[in-house]
Amino acid sequence: MFASVWEEPDPVGITFHKVPSWRISALTSILTFAFPATWMIGKNFDIVHAQGFTGFRQNVITAHMVQRGWFQAMSVFLGRIPFKKKINRMVVQVLDQITFRKNFAKAFIAVSGRTQGDLTHFHHLDSQVVLHGVDTSLFTLGNAKKYRLGIRKELKISSDELVFLYVGDWQKSGKALCSSLSKVLHGRLLVVTKTPRKTVLGDAEANGVSHRLMIIPGTKRIEKYYAAADVFVFPTFHDSFGMVISEAMASGLPVITNREAGAAELIEHGVSGWLTEKPWDADQIAEGMNALADDPDLRKRMGEAARKAIEPYTWDRCAAETIEVYRKVL
């Protein structure tokens, strides 16, 4: 494993090599990592598996995002691309053009059918889908018994109050979600995000729902907040996969999202989740929120079906399918 940082100090069977990089931003991390990583890796490995653009010696590449698809969706749904992101786009789209070429690797892996479609559409590239896994022992139905009341007490939420949960970068869903909440008669929205609080509250105040929001500035124990919620809402305008969806499903929550999220392919509408036809249609999102808000039995059935649907998609399965790609390359 060649990386700049890692969490586990000494995992069995894995040898870590620290690659120096300038971690001021995502862009500087990528650009300063690639060249020393290429030099350090050398030519002595049978398989070099890169996660996106990380060097020049790989023969397997996993696409976690196709930048042209992301920026296209951003321009449609946000109406504009901020100046800093325009600068970022110029660089990362060049890196995408380098990375997603047929002669740059022997095999390409897409993390979802959504990403596979972007690779085909924007880069005319064949790829194999290997869906992300989810830790079904960390995210469980049993977490509700362990954490629900404690977290609700900490947040000053009554045991019977309806709670919608959103987890992630606010720009993906924020404005649409606040507009949708204004069309839902009851329930509060719990937001777990690293986006500045001022930005979140600005969208909430514009829709008259700031008094119904609770904001948590990121956490390493996200399973506790899934356990405290009743419905997970994620109306993203673009997501290669959206691991928060599979985590919520594993936790037994009904999920409201749309096909712009790669993980939505694991959801059967009306059975294991609620899918809207359009990503940011506030009326469609609110329809799902109201349907689940008014029917506790539906929430229970849908949450249990979500858990059952996600159970086969473990990290062991992801690893086994990745190993099969390695075998083909060898």
Buried (B, 14 or more C-beta within 10 A) or exposed (E): EBBBEEEEEEEEEEEBEEBEBEEEEEBEBBBBBBEBBBEBBEEEEEBBBBEBBBBBBBBBBBBBBBBBBBBBBBEEBBEEBEEEBEEBBEEBBEBBBEBBEEEBBBBBBBBBBBBBBBBBEBBEBEBBBBBBBBEBEEBBBEBBEEBBBEBBEEBEBEEEEBBBBBBBEBBBBBBBBBBBBBBBEEBBBBBBBEBEEEEBBBBBEEBEBBEBBBBBEEEEEBBBBBBBBBBBBBBBBBBBBBBBBBBBBBBBBBBBBBBBBBBBBBBEEEBBBBBBEBBBBBEBBBBBBBBBBEEEEBBEBBBBBBBEBBEEBBEEBBEEBBEEBBEEBE
